């Protein structure tokens, strides 16, 4: 069973990296077709499983060489009921895919983890609907009921935690926290932000985090921001407030494009890795607890390496 579930090592302030944009890497760099942007679908055959294994091993090797911890997010962002049905998966097949994803990461951890570079395995959840817009809105209770089956499956594996990414409105994030809490799983919630620094629902990030903590007794291990460029939300963070202590992770886009522009784009905007690293270093001054860093759309190992180097430099300067 999980070796870190009772205490996540990234809560001790050491630097941890994660991976980049897995879907954009597979589609644009590797030329792999991903129906519904679903990386987990590759687990259905040996060739796809090998492709995912190679992807995660690249990041595990990078973390080891950089001397930092690693949070490995399972390729299960789309492995929930509605998206699974669109791809033709039964409930049983979907649960099997979630278990396969964690087993893959367990093998990667066994090959690369050292006492100085711990590897945390995270069961990754995505939103029920679109990651960029709020098409329909579940209540807190509905969100818990919807995400509970996937969390139940992941809780029975060697996953150390749950992390929900690209959450677009508060009730879904709070429902995920409730579902994880029901199974005693540590959980992190990561919000999608628009170019104005607000969630697609229009809610302010500060308000959502404070509400989630107030309604769940601050059960979430931490919060994150993903699928937005640093220029989209740095002003929001600059407003100050103790709530920023709860934002521990950033997985930013390489591109400054809006979500609407990204949706319509036929090309990959991978930005400038060194510039993105410098922007993370600047964010580090605004987020006192920021120590889980990786990338989202358009990023790959080059960006994560630059981010890692910039963060190590920022931490060395403070020390």
C-alpha positions, 0 to 999 in steps of 0.5 A: 500500500501507499508509503506516503499517504499518512504524510506527504513529503512535499509538505515539508517544504523541499522542492518537488517537480512534476511533469509537463503537459502530457497530452500536448507532448504526446500529440504534438511531439510524439504524433500520437492521436489522443481521442478526447485528450485522454492519455489513459486510453494508451494503456489499452495496449502494450505499445501505448503503455510503453510510450507512457512508461518512457514519458514518465521515466524521462521526468523521473530521471530528470528529478533524480539528476536535479536532486529534487523530489517528484510528484508523478501524476497518473495519466487518468485526468480523463478517466472518469465516468462521462469521458470514459463512456465517450471513449467506449469504456465500461465502468469495470474497464475504466476502473481497470485503466485507473489501476493500470495507471498507478501500477505503471507509476509504481514501477517507475518509482521503483526504478528511480526513487532514492532517499534524497529524491522521494517520488509521490504517486498521485491519482489524477482527476479531471473535471466532469466537463470541459476544462476551459469553461463551465457548461453545467455546474454540479452541486457539492453533493453531486460532485462528490457522488460523481468523483467518488467511484474514481477516488474509491478505485485509486484509494485501493491502489498504491496511490499516495494522494489524489489531485484534481486538475483544471477545476473551473468552479468551486463546488466541484473542487469541494466535492472532490475534497469531500470524496477524498476525505471519505476515503482518508486520501490526501488531496490537492485541488488545482484550479484553471484560471483565465487571463484575468486571474479568475476561475472560468466561473468568474470566481476569484481564486482567493474567494474559492480557496477560502470557501473550500477551506471554510467548508471542509475544515481545511482538509485539502493538503494544498491548492495549485494553479494550472493551465494558465500562463504566469502573466494571467495570474501574477497580479492576483497573487500580488494582492497579498493575503494569508490565503496564498500560503495554501497555494503550494503548486504551479503547473503553468502553460508555456503559452500566453494564449487564452483558453479560447485561442488554445482551443482553436489553435492547430499548432503548439505554442511552446513559448520560451523555457528559460523565460518561463523558468524566470517567471516561476522564480518571480512567482516564488516571491509571491507564494511563500509555500510554493514548492511543487512545480511543473508544466501544463499545456505546451510544456515538456521536459525542457520547460520543467528543467528550466523551472527546476533550475530557476526554483533551486536558484531562488531557494539558494538565494533565500538561504 
